[in-house]
Amino acid sequence: MYANRMAYVVFFQGKQVVEKLKSLPVDVSYISQKLNYAIVYGDNQIEQTLKKQLKDVKGFKYVGPSQLYDETLNF
């Protein structure tokens, strides 16, 4: 069974966003504390849900699809 998943980049300032990401239904694969971004994997349709849940968290800047994501792979 394959799931349609996609990589997203979340830009932030501070630690509150990282704590919130760990409680959401996404897989956090990388967190850069120096450059203030995280790469998370989630379902294709979860981008709007991420924006809604993170917009009120202090330090949240932007979430968008990752440029490094390969659409030909399913896992």
Secondary structure, 3 states (H helix, E strand, C coil): CCCCEEEEEEEECCCHHHHHHHHCCCEEEEEECCCCEEEEEEEHHHHHHHHHHHCCCCCEEEEEECCCCCCCCCC
